[in-house]
Amino acid sequence: MITVKLNPKDVEGIKSMLSKLTRDEADAALVRGINTTMTGVRTDGTKILYDHYALTATAIRASWNISKARFRDPSGVISCQGTFIRLKEFGAIANKAGVSVKVLRENPRKTIKHAFFAKLKQNDQVYWRKYNGPRSKMVANKGYYANLPFQYRFPVEALYGPRIQDYLGDPQIIGTLENMAGERISKNMEREIDAILRGF
């Protein structure tokens, strides 16, 4: 969970500005400031994960959920789903040995032997199947598992990459994101309050 904190100086400044607003105006500034901050936190979090994992920014951004603040409940929630990412999303490329992928952006590509692509329920996915039958049958069928007798085709196992959200579990990483969030909400609150005071 991400905790957003304001430094004491910002708190005093925001309190002073809020005192110049009506209750409804203060609530409006608070709700807009929180919602704008959550969108920014998603942008910052996506950038942090993108720099670490060899995924597209679109795939990472889709893992974030935002529950917006409302006037009746001026609190917002931003979360990152802890689901495993399909290995296909990590730039999977089929080759003669199997399927090569690149999981971490700083690491080279790695080939997973015996892995292959298949489409089930309209979704392409990378699967793994290790042949344990006689080598003579393997050679006779030119190494293509689809051509092997039925008893040698199963079982198969869908392959997934890591839960990218686990990286945010690092105290240093989550601390960095929380500090960025604190800076964002201070600036956003000041902007919203100033806009109301100036009549915008």
C-alpha positions as CSV (number, residue, x, y, z in Angstrom):
1,M,0.0,0.0,0.0
2,I,1.3,3.5,-0.9
3,T,1.1,6.1,1.9
4,V,1.2,9.7,0.8
5,K,2.7,12.1,3.3
6,L,3.0,15.9,3.4
7,N,6.0,17.6,4.9
8,P,5.2,20.0,7.8
9,K,5.9,23.1,5.8
10,D,3.5,22.1,3.0
11,V,0.8,21.2,5.6
12,E,0.9,24.6,7.1
13,G,0.8,26.3,3.8
14,I,-2.1,24.3,2.6
15,K,-4.0,24.8,5.8
16,S,-3.5,28.6,5.5
17,M,-4.9,28.6,1.9
18,L,-7.8,26.3,2.8
19,S,-8.9,28.7,5.5
20,K,-9.7,31.3,2.8
21,L,-12.2,28.9,1.2
22,T,-15.7,27.9,2.0
23,R,-16.4,24.3,3.1
24,D,-17.6,23.3,-0.3
25,E,-14.7,25.0,-2.0
26,A,-12.2,23.3,0.3
27,D,-13.8,19.9,-0.4
28,A,-13.7,20.5,-4.1
29,A,-10.0,21.4,-4.0
30,L,-9.3,18.4,-1.8
31,V,-11.1,15.9,-4.2
32,R,-9.5,17.3,-7.3
33,G,-6.1,17.5,-5.7
34,I,-6.2,13.8,-4.6
35,N,-7.5,12.5,-7.9
36,T,-4.9,14.4,-9.9
37,T,-2.2,13.1,-7.5
38,M,-3.3,9.5,-8.0
39,T,-3.0,9.8,-11.8
40,G,0.5,11.2,-11.3
41,V,1.4,8.3,-8.9
42,R,0.3,5.9,-11.6
43,T,2.6,7.6,-14.1
44,D,5.5,7.6,-11.7
45,G,5.0,4.0,-10.7
46,T,4.7,2.9,-14.4
47,K,8.0,4.7,-15.1
48,I,9.7,2.9,-12.2
49,L,8.5,-0.5,-13.3
50,Y,9.2,0.2,-17.0
51,D,12.8,1.0,-16.2
52,H,13.2,-2.3,-14.4
53,Y,11.1,-4.8,-16.5
54,A,11.3,-5.2,-20.3
55,L,7.6,-4.6,-20.7
56,T,5.7,-1.9,-22.7
57,A,4.5,1.1,-20.7
58,T,0.9,0.2,-21.8
59,A,1.1,-3.3,-20.3
60,I,2.4,-1.9,-17.0
61,R,-0.1,1.0,-16.9
62,A,-3.0,-1.5,-17.3
63,S,-2.0,-3.2,-14.0
64,W,-2.9,0.0,-12.0
65,N,-6.4,0.6,-10.6
66,I,-7.6,4.0,-9.4
67,S,-10.7,4.5,-7.2
68,K,-11.3,8.2,-7.3
69,A,-12.1,10.4,-4.4
70,R,-15.6,11.9,-4.3
71,F,-17.3,14.7,-2.3
72,R,-19.1,12.2,-0.1
73,D,-15.9,10.2,0.5
74,P,-12.8,12.5,-0.1
75,S,-10.3,9.6,-0.1
76,G,-8.9,7.9,-3.1
77,V,-7.2,4.5,-3.5
78,I,-4.5,3.6,-6.1
79,S,-3.4,0.0,-6.3
80,C,-1.3,-2.2,-8.6
81,Q,-2.7,-5.7,-9.3
82,G,-0.4,-8.5,-8.1
83,T,-1.0,-10.8,-11.1
84,F,1.6,-12.7,-13.0
85,I,2.3,-11.3,-16.5
86,R,2.0,-13.7,-19.4
87,L,5.5,-14.6,-20.6
88,K,4.4,-13.5,-24.1
89,E,4.4,-9.9,-23.0
90,F,8.2,-10.0,-22.3
91,G,9.0,-9.8,-26.0
92,A,8.8,-13.5,-26.5
93,I,10.2,-14.8,-29.8
94,A,10.0,-18.4,-31.1
95,N,13.3,-20.0,-32.3
96,K,14.5,-23.5,-33.1
97,A,15.4,-24.2,-29.5
98,G,12.2,-22.8,-27.9
99,V,11.2,-19.3,-27.1
100,S,13.5,-16.4,-26.1
101,V,12.4,-13.7,-23.7
102,K,13.7,-10.6,-22.0
103,V,12.3,-10.1,-18.5
104,L,14.6,-7.5,-16.9
105,R,15.5,-4.5,-19.0
106,E,19.2,-4.7,-17.9
107,N,19.6,-8.4,-18.7
108,P,20.1,-10.1,-22.1
109,R,17.5,-12.3,-23.7
110,K,17.2,-15.9,-22.6
111,T,15.9,-18.9,-24.5
112,I,13.6,-21.3,-22.7
113,K,14.1,-24.7,-24.3
114,H,11.1,-26.7,-25.3
115,A,8.8,-23.6,-25.0
116,F,6.3,-22.8,-27.8
117,F,3.5,-20.5,-28.8
118,A,-0.1,-21.7,-28.8
119,K,-3.5,-20.0,-29.0
120,L,-6.2,-20.9,-26.5
121,K,-9.5,-19.0,-26.1
122,Q,-8.3,-16.3,-28.5
123,N,-5.2,-15.6,-26.4
124,D,-1.6,-16.3,-27.6
125,Q,0.4,-17.8,-24.8
126,V,3.8,-19.3,-24.3
127,Y,3.7,-22.9,-23.1
128,W,6.3,-25.4,-22.0
129,R,6.4,-29.1,-22.6
130,K,9.3,-31.4,-22.1
131,Y,9.5,-34.5,-24.3
132,N,10.2,-37.7,-22.3
133,G,9.5,-40.2,-25.0
134,P,12.0,-42.3,-27.1
135,R,14.5,-40.2,-28.9
136,S,13.8,-42.2,-32.1
137,K,10.2,-40.8,-32.2
138,M,11.6,-37.3,-31.6
139,V,13.9,-37.6,-34.6
140,A,11.4,-39.3,-36.8
141,N,9.0,-36.4,-36.3
142,K,11.7,-33.8,-37.0
143,G,11.4,-32.3,-33.5
144,Y,7.9,-30.8,-34.0
145,Y,5.9,-31.6,-30.9
146,A,2.6,-31.1,-32.8
147,N,3.4,-34.1,-35.0
148,L,4.2,-36.4,-32.1
149,P,1.7,-39.1,-31.1
150,F,-1.0,-37.8,-28.7
151,Q,0.5,-39.5,-25.6
152,Y,3.7,-37.4,-26.0
153,R,2.0,-34.0,-26.4
154,F,0.8,-33.5,-22.8
155,P,0.9,-32.1,-20.2
156,V,1.7,-28.5,-21.1
157,E,2.2,-25.6,-18.7
158,A,1.5,-22.0,-19.4
159,L,4.5,-19.8,-18.6
160,Y,4.4,-16.5,-16.8
161,G,6.9,-13.9,-15.8
162,P,7.3,-12.4,-12.3
163,R,4.6,-10.4,-10.5
164,I,6.0,-7.0,-11.5
165,Q,4.4,-5.5,-8.4
166,D,6.8,-7.4,-6.1
167,Y,9.5,-4.9,-7.2
168,L,7.4,-2.2,-5.5
169,G,7.7,-4.2,-2.3
170,D,11.3,-3.1,-2.0
171,P,11.3,-0.5,0.9
172,Q,13.7,1.8,-1.1
173,I,11.5,1.6,-4.2
174,I,8.2,2.2,-2.5
175,G,9.8,4.9,-0.4
176,T,10.9,6.7,-3.5
177,L,7.4,6.5,-5.0
178,E,5.8,7.7,-1.8
179,N,8.1,10.7,-1.6
180,M,7.2,11.5,-5.2
181,A,3.5,11.2,-4.3
182,G,3.9,13.6,-1.4
183,E,5.5,16.2,-3.6
184,R,2.7,15.8,-6.2
185,I,-0.1,16.2,-3.7
186,S,1.4,19.4,-2.2
187,K,1.8,21.0,-5.7
188,N,-1.7,19.8,-6.8
189,M,-3.4,21.1,-3.7
190,E,-1.8,24.5,-4.0
191,R,-2.8,24.7,-7.7
192,E,-6.4,23.7,-7.0
193,I,-6.8,26.2,-4.1
194,D,-5.1,29.0,-6.1
195,A,-7.5,28.3,-9.0
196,I,-10.5,28.6,-6.8
197,L,-9.2,31.8,-5.2
198,R,-8.6,33.3,-8.6
199,G,-12.1,32.4,-9.7
200,F,-11.2,29.7,-12.2
